[in-house]
Amino acid sequence: MAQTPLDAARGRPADAWRATLKSRIAVAAVCLFVWSSAIEARLVYLQVYHHADLVARAERQQLRTVAASGKRGEIRDRRGHVLAYSVDADSIYAVPTEIAEPSRAAASLCGALGDCSAADRQALAERIRRGRAFVYVRRQVTPDQARRVADLQLEGVGFMKENRRFYPNKELAAHLLGYVGVDNTGLAGVEATYDNLIKGHAGTVLIQTDAKRHAFSRVERPSTTGADLELTIDQYLQHIAERELQAGVDEAGAEGGSAIVMDPASGEILALASYPTFNPNAYRNVRDEERRNRAIQDLYEPGSTFKIVTASAALEQKLLTPTDAVDTNPGVIRFGSRVVDEDKHHNYGVLSFTDVIVRSSNVGAIKVGLRVGAERMGLYARRFGFGHPTSPDFPSESPGILWDPSRQNESALASMSMGYQVGVTPLQMAAAVSSVANGGELVQPRVVRAVTRDGVRKPVPRKVLAHAIDRDTAAEVTAIMEAVIERGTGRSAQIDGYTVAGKTGTAQKVENGRYSNTDYNVSFVGFVPSRKPVFTIVVVVDSPHRVSPYASTVAAPIFRRIAAAALQQYGVPPSLNRAPTVIAMRRDTTDRDARPFDSAQGRPFDSAQGRPFDSVQAGPLYSAQGRPMATAGVGPSIVTVKSGAPRAAAVFPDLRGLSARDALRTLSRLGMTARLNGAGIVVRQVPQAGAPIDRETATTLWLERQLAAVP
């Protein structure tokens, strides 16, 4: 290229521009290299060193995982009645990024819910204003609330289904069942104790959102249902216990009370009542005092009911016999400056050991306790289950208070002998008295009868914790407790037709470190029938003020009413003045071959002789009074059995046409009970009349107000 005049004038070479271009290219290349190196370094830094963190942050922004709680298993009573189950309930949630005006949305939502305070409305608005991806507005709302919120059609507000626990019987067995929080976690009672079994496994809901947080994908992993619990509780007996306890507490003007009905042989708790009570469907609305389970959490000094332990120790150690004399003169006993006297300042004089317990003599019990000694008293108290929790079904159970025998002086031993300076729970007392009723075994109380998971039922076995006393000692203590009912402080617990064994207890409460002169714990413990016990019942009433504060006037009548209803419900035959034996008549091809059958012996029954036949013989049919059946008056219950029934087994009677009471009485004589459906007269039964008796088979009776035609 020719040099221009300008270049010549400036003295530049003609190709100087090339060098400039090269230098610029070099600078650009260096800059590009540095820029690309920085980009690469940044990418390495982000994709290698911070890869995990960035992936997690992206997932948090793009994915939302919501836990879906598992459906809790059902809780049923021993007869299959549902006590607790789960229902679907709507929970309301909000996506704050989709809500333009949080305050206005919060006001609208609170208006639809209908029960928000000003503070609730402000808190909801603040939660929405924070801008999180997901917030709850209200969980487990009622159907009406859900409908009203849905009618608002608010942007960014949605619904999801959750499980809500429902208790169809409301207050029934509330303290025993407990309750469940909004997170599907048991908070009290068996709901909390067996939470891991009942609640099942939680599922998840995965929601994917775009840059504007709009959901475009939803993936669910379903939850699983938990195990079902079968409790030892009988719904009917639970109702009776709660009803009579409430009536007794209200009548006495007391602060509260508890009652326990227990099977002394198996340790199964048939009813456990505490009053005041509450509705577990609305547990947030009641005071802690009402939610407290007094039967397992309240400690009280048992008073004279603890004399059962004192008597058992003395008899077991052969220190006394029931007829030995105990001198209680002059009606007081001194330990230094401390003076202990009898109730109402009585002086009983010389009493038999039996009458020491029958009359509830404090001086007599103290003298017996001093003969037993602190070491042996402590030993037998522990054998009877005091001083430690008795059942794993109640983790909140108080262990009680039992003094170290090595630290007891005579005054402390005297107090323990008559039921003071020892703390027990009603459940511990029920277990202790049951050990007398069943012949000397301390059986673990339990409230769970079986667990059913995936269709497989696993029963909970009976467990013996200790051998408290020998069977002979238990029989002697039972006889003494029967005398308490027949002619002692427990006469108000008598039940027509049944022998009852029991003991009253009245103890002053400790207030501000001193024994109160106005507040007492009154209690009654006993079992019935006394010689073949079916029920152990404990009643404790706290601070009766409206009536005389004695167990005989407050607790014993409650015991009597609960026991009488329980005996009737279970068809337990009377132990006094028993009715004639139920007779089943076998009918073959002709009426001449008819023979009555003794259901207890499983053999033909000679009504005229009052005993079973040794062999089948021809002859007329007689009543239990020795008269021909054609002219007989009221006699044994008879059922005609069709030909072909086995001769070696007792057969089931025809109950159709009988009232519920008469049918249950008839079954009780066979050692059986029944489940009743309806009310009125028996119109249908299972098993059918004439079927061989199998006491393992459940009996069901259907009743109607009008008697149907019987074929």
SVG drawing of the C-alpha trace seen along z (x, -y; Angstrom):
<svg xmlns="http://www.w3.org/2000/svg" viewBox="-102 -16 111 113">
<polyline fill="none" stroke="black" stroke-width="0.4" points="0.0,0.0 1.3,-3.4 2.1,-5.8 -0.4,-8.6 0.7,-12.2 -0.7,-12.2 1.3,-9.2 4.4,-10.7 3.8,-14.0 3.5,-12.2 6.4,-10.0 4.5,-6.7 5.2,-3.6 2.6,-2.6 1.8,0.7 1.7,-0.7 -2.0,0.2 -1.2,3.8 0.7,3.6 -2.2,1.8 -4.6,4.4 -2.5,7.2 -2.1,5.5 -5.8,5.0 -6.5,8.6 -4.0,9.7 -5.7,7.6 -9.1,8.9 -7.8,12.4 -6.4,12.0 -9.6,10.4 -11.6,13.2 -9.3,15.8 -9.5,14.2 -13.3,13.9 -13.8,17.5 -11.4,18.7 -13.4,16.8 -16.6,18.3 -15.1,21.8 -13.8,21.2 -17.2,20.1 -18.9,23.1 -16.4,25.4 -17.0,23.6 -20.8,23.9 -21.1,27.3 -18.4,29.1 -17.8,27.5 -21.4,26.3 -23.3,28.8 -25.1,30.5 -26.1,27.2 -27.5,25.7 -29.4,28.9 -31.0,28.8 -31.9,25.1 -33.4,25.8 -35.5,28.7 -36.7,26.5 -37.8,23.9 -39.3,26.2 -40.5,29.1 -42.8,29.1 -43.1,32.2 -46.1,32.4 -46.3,35.3 -49.5,37.3 -50.0,38.9 -51.0,42.5 -54.5,43.5 -54.7,44.5 -56.1,47.9 -59.4,48.3 -59.7,48.8 -62.5,51.2 -63.8,52.6 -63.8,56.2 -67.2,56.8 -66.1,55.1 -67.8,51.7 -65.7,48.9 -64.4,46.4 -62.1,44.4 -61.6,44.2 -60.2,41.8 -62.3,39.7 -61.2,37.6 -61.1,33.9 -60.2,30.9 -57.2,28.8 -56.9,25.4 -53.6,24.2 -52.3,21.1 -49.5,20.5 -48.4,17.0 -46.7,16.2 -50.1,16.4 -51.8,14.1 -51.5,10.3 -53.1,8.9 -52.3,11.0 -54.3,8.8 -57.5,8.9 -57.1,12.6 -56.7,13.2 -59.7,11.2 -61.8,13.1 -60.6,16.5 -61.2,15.6 -64.7,14.4 -65.5,17.7 -64.0,19.7 -66.2,17.8 -64.1,18.3 -61.0,16.1 -60.0,13.5 -58.2,10.3 -54.9,11.8 -55.6,14.9 -56.3,12.7 -53.1,10.8 -51.1,13.9 -52.6,15.5 -51.8,12.3 -48.2,12.3 -47.7,16.0 -49.0,15.3 -46.9,12.1 -43.7,14.0 -43.9,15.4 -43.2,19.1 -44.2,21.7 -46.7,23.3 -48.5,22.4 -51.5,23.9 -54.5,21.7 -56.4,24.1 -56.1,27.8 -58.9,30.3 -61.8,27.9 -65.4,28.8 -67.4,29.5 -69.3,26.2 -66.1,24.2 -64.6,25.9 -67.7,25.2 -67.6,21.5 -63.9,21.1 -64.4,22.9 -67.2,20.5 -64.8,17.6 -62.8,19.0 -59.6,17.2 -56.6,17.4 -53.7,19.3 -56.0,21.1 -56.5,24.8 -57.6,27.9 -56.0,31.2 -57.4,34.3 -56.1,35.3 -57.1,37.8 -58.9,36.6 -59.5,38.7 -63.1,39.1 -64.6,40.5 -68.2,41.5 -69.0,41.9 -67.6,38.5 -66.8,38.6 -66.9,42.4 -63.5,43.7 -61.9,40.4 -59.1,40.6 -58.3,44.1 -58.4,43.5 -56.6,40.1 -56.6,37.9 -54.7,37.1 -53.1,33.9 -53.5,32.3 -50.2,33.9 -51.8,37.4 -49.7,38.1 -51.2,39.5 -50.9,37.1 -52.5,39.0 -54.0,42.4 -53.6,45.5 -53.5,43.2 -50.0,42.1 -48.9,45.3 -49.4,47.3 -48.9,44.5 -46.2,46.3 -48.6,49.2 -51.8,47.3 -50.6,44.4 -49.2,46.5 -46.6,45.1 -46.9,41.7 -47.0,41.1 -45.8,38.1 -47.3,35.7 -44.6,34.3 -45.7,31.1 -43.6,29.6 -44.0,25.9 -42.8,23.6 -40.9,20.3 -44.1,18.5 -44.7,21.2 -47.7,22.6 -48.1,26.4 -48.0,28.5 -47.3,32.0 -48.4,34.0 -47.1,37.4 -48.4,39.2 -46.9,42.1 -49.8,43.5 -49.7,43.9 -50.5,47.2 -53.1,47.9 -52.0,48.6 -52.9,51.6 -56.2,52.0 -56.4,52.2 -58.9,54.4 -59.2,53.2 -60.3,55.1 -62.8,52.4 -66.5,53.3 -68.4,50.3 -71.5,51.1 -69.6,51.4 -67.6,48.3 -70.8,46.4 -72.1,47.8 -68.9,46.9 -68.9,43.4 -72.6,42.8 -72.5,44.0 -69.2,42.3 -70.5,39.0 -73.8,39.4 -71.9,40.2 -69.4,37.4 -72.2,34.8 -74.4,36.1 -71.5,35.9 -70.4,32.4 -66.9,33.8 -64.0,32.5 -63.7,35.6 -63.3,39.4 -62.2,42.5 -63.6,46.1 -62.0,49.2 -63.7,52.5 -61.2,55.4 -61.3,59.1 -59.2,60.4 -58.2,63.6 -56.9,62.2 -56.0,58.6 -58.2,57.3 -59.6,53.8 -63.2,53.8 -63.9,50.2 -61.7,47.3 -63.6,44.0 -62.3,40.7 -64.4,37.6 -64.5,34.7 -64.2,35.9 -63.9,34.3 -64.8,34.8 -61.6,35.9 -63.1,34.5 -62.5,31.1 -59.7,31.7 -58.2,28.2 -61.3,26.6 -60.9,28.2 -58.6,27.6 -55.7,29.8 -57.5,30.8 -60.3,32.4 -57.9,34.2 -56.0,35.8 -56.5,39.5 -57.1,39.8 -57.2,43.6 -53.5,43.9 -52.0,40.4 -53.5,39.4 -51.7,40.6 -53.7,40.9 -53.3,42.4 -55.6,45.4 -56.5,45.4 -58.2,48.5 -58.3,50.3 -54.6,50.8 -55.4,52.9 -56.0,55.7 -52.2,55.8 -51.6,55.6 -54.0,58.5 -52.5,60.6 -49.0,60.2 -50.0,61.3 -51.9,64.3 -49.3,65.3 -46.6,65.2 -48.7,67.2 -48.5,64.4 -52.3,64.4 -55.4,66.4 -58.7,64.8 -60.0,65.7 -57.0,64.5 -57.8,61.7 -56.3,58.2 -56.6,55.8 -57.4,52.3 -57.8,50.8 -58.0,47.9 -58.8,46.9 -55.6,44.9 -51.9,45.6 -49.0,43.3 -45.7,42.8 -43.9,40.2 -45.9,37.0 -48.1,38.5 -51.4,39.9 -53.5,42.2 -57.1,43.0 -60.1,44.7 -62.6,43.0 -65.0,40.9 -62.9,41.8 -64.3,45.3 -62.8,47.9 -63.5,51.3 -61.8,53.2 -60.7,56.7 -61.5,57.7 -60.9,60.8 -58.4,60.3 -61.3,60.5 -63.2,57.8 -60.2,55.5 -60.7,55.4 -64.5,55.5 -64.7,52.5 -61.7,50.9 -59.9,50.4 -56.8,48.2 -55.3,49.2 -55.9,52.9 -54.3,52.6 -51.3,50.7 -50.7,53.5 -50.9,56.1 -48.5,54.1 -46.0,53.8 -46.0,57.5 -45.4,57.9 -42.5,55.5 -41.3,52.9 -39.3,55.3 -42.1,57.7 -44.7,54.9 -42.5,53.4 -42.0,56.8 -45.7,57.6 -46.5,54.1 -44.2,54.6 -45.6,58.1 -49.0,56.5 -47.7,54.2 -47.2,50.9 -44.2,48.7 -43.8,49.2 -45.8,48.9 -48.0,51.9 -48.8,51.8 -46.9,50.8 -50.2,49.7 -50.0,46.6 -46.6,45.0 -47.8,41.9 -48.8,44.1 -47.4,42.9 -45.2,45.4 -46.6,44.5 -44.7,43.9 -43.4,46.6 -40.9,45.9 -37.6,47.7 -38.3,50.1 -34.8,49.4 -35.8,45.7 -39.1,46.5 -39.6,46.0 -42.5,47.4 -44.6,44.3 -44.1,44.5 -44.8,48.3 -48.0,47.5 -49.1,45.1 -48.4,47.6 -50.3,50.3 -53.5,48.3 -52.9,46.9 -51.1,43.6 -47.6,42.5 -48.0,44.7 -49.1,43.3 -51.0,45.5 -53.0,45.1 -56.5,46.6 -55.0,48.9 -52.4,50.3 -55.2,50.9 -57.3,52.7 -54.4,55.0 -53.7,55.6 -57.3,56.6 -57.5,58.8 -54.5,60.8 -56.7,61.7 -59.7,62.4 -57.8,64.8 -56.0,66.8 -52.8,64.9 -51.3,63.9 -50.5,60.3 -51.6,60.2 -50.5,57.3 -53.4,55.0 -53.8,54.5 -56.1,52.6 -55.1,54.0 -56.6,57.4 -55.2,57.9 -53.5,56.1 -54.7,56.8 -52.3,55.9 -52.8,57.0 -55.7,59.2 -53.7,61.1 -54.9,60.9 -52.3,61.2 -53.7,61.6 -51.9,60.0 -51.1,62.8 -51.9,62.8 -48.8,62.0 -48.2,62.8 -46.0,60.2 -45.6,61.8 -47.0,64.3 -48.4,62.1 -49.9,64.6 -50.9,68.3 -54.3,69.5 -55.2,70.4 -54.3,66.9 -56.3,65.4 -59.3,67.5 -59.0,66.2 -58.7,62.6 -61.7,63.1 -63.8,64.4 -62.7,61.3 -63.7,59.0 -67.1,60.7 -67.6,60.0 -66.9,56.3 -69.9,56.3 -72.1,58.4 -71.8,56.7 -69.0,54.0 -68.4,50.7 -69.3,52.0 -72.9,52.8 -74.0,50.2 -72.2,52.2 -74.4,55.3 -76.1,56.7 -79.2,58.8 -78.4,62.4 -74.6,62.1 -71.9,62.4 -69.5,59.5 -66.0,59.1 -64.8,55.5 -63.2,52.9 -63.9,49.2 -61.2,46.5 -61.3,42.9 -58.1,40.9 -57.4,37.2 -55.8,35.3 -52.5,33.5 -52.7,29.8 -49.7,27.5 -47.8,30.2 -50.6,30.9 -53.6,33.3 -56.8,31.5 -59.8,31.7 -62.2,30.9 -60.9,32.8 -60.8,36.6 -60.2,39.3 -62.9,41.9 -62.6,45.2 -64.1,48.7 -62.4,51.8 -64.0,55.2 -64.9,58.1 -68.0,60.0 -69.2,62.8 -66.8,63.2 -66.1,67.0 -66.0,67.0 -65.0,63.5 -65.9,62.0 -65.3,58.3 -62.9,56.4 -64.1,52.8 -62.3,49.9 -64.0,46.5 -62.1,43.4 -63.9,40.1 -61.9,36.9 -63.1,34.4 -66.8,35.0 -68.3,31.9 -72.1,32.2 -72.4,35.4 -70.6,37.1 -67.1,37.8 -67.0,41.5 -66.5,44.3 -69.6,46.1 -71.8,43.2 -70.0,42.1 -67.9,44.8 -69.6,48.0 -73.0,47.1 -71.2,46.3 -69.5,49.7 -72.9,51.4 -74.6,49.7 -71.7,50.5 -71.4,54.1 -75.2,54.8 -75.4,53.5 -72.3,55.4 -73.5,58.7 -76.8,58.3 -75.1,57.4 -72.8,60.4 -75.6,62.8 -73.6,63.8 -75.8,66.3 -76.6,65.3 -74.4,66.8 -77.3,66.7 -80.7,68.3 -79.8,69.7 -82.6,70.5 -83.3,74.1 -81.0,75.7 -81.8,75.1 -83.1,78.4 -83.1,79.3 -85.6,82.0 -84.6,84.4 -87.3,85.4 -86.9,88.4 -89.5,89.8 -92.3,90.0 -93.2,88.0 -92.9,91.1 -89.2,91.0 -88.9,87.5 -86.3,86.9 -85.2,83.8 -81.4,83.0 -79.3,81.3 -77.3,78.7 -74.6,78.6 -74.1,82.4 -74.8,83.2 -76.9,86.2 -80.7,87.0 -82.2,85.3 -84.5,87.1 -86.7,84.2 -88.5,86.3 -85.3,87.4 -83.6,84.0 -80.6,85.6 -79.4,86.7 -80.4,90.2 -77.7,92.7 -79.2,94.1 -82.1,93.2 -85.4,94.7 -88.9,94.5 -91.5,92.7 -93.3,89.4 -91.6,86.0 -91.6,84.3 -90.9,80.8 -88.2,79.8 -90.9,79.9 -91.7,83.5 -95.0,82.9 -96.0,84.0 -95.1,81.3 -98.7,81.1 -99.7,79.7 -96.5,78.2 -96.2,74.7 -93.1,72.5 -90.2,75.0 -86.9,75.2 -86.5,73.8 -87.2,76.5 -86.2,76.8 -87.3,79.5 -84.6,80.9 -85.2,82.6 -84.3,86.1 -80.7,86.7 -79.2,84.4 -76.2,86.0 -77.1,87.6 -73.8,87.0 -73.8,83.1 -76.0,80.4 -78.0,78.5 -78.9,74.8 -82.3,73.7 -85.1,72.0 -85.1,68.3 -87.7,67.0 -90.5,65.2 -88.4,64.4 -87.6,60.9 -83.9,59.8 -83.6,60.2 -85.1,63.7 -83.0,64.8 -79.8,63.5 -80.7,65.2 -81.3,68.5 -78.0,68.2 -76.2,67.3 -77.2,70.6 -75.4,72.3 -72.3,70.1 -72.9,68.1 -73.5,64.5 -75.1,63.0 -74.9,59.9 -78.2,58.2 -79.6,56.4 -82.7,54.4 -85.1,54.2 -88.2,56.1 -88.8,59.8 -86.4,62.4 -87.5,63.2 -84.3,64.8 -81.2,66.4 -77.8,67.8 -77.1,70.7 -80.4,72.2 -82.4,74.1 -81.2,77.7 -77.7,77.0 -75.0,78.5 -73.7,76.0 -70.3,74.6 -69.2,71.9 -66.6,70.7 -69.3,69.7 -70.7,66.2 -74.4,66.0 -76.5,63.3 -80.1,62.5 -82.4,60.3 -85.2,58.5 -88.3,56.7 -91.1,54.8 -93.7,57.1 -93.4,60.9 -93.1,62.5 -94.8,65.8 -92.6,68.7 -92.8,71.7"/>
</svg>
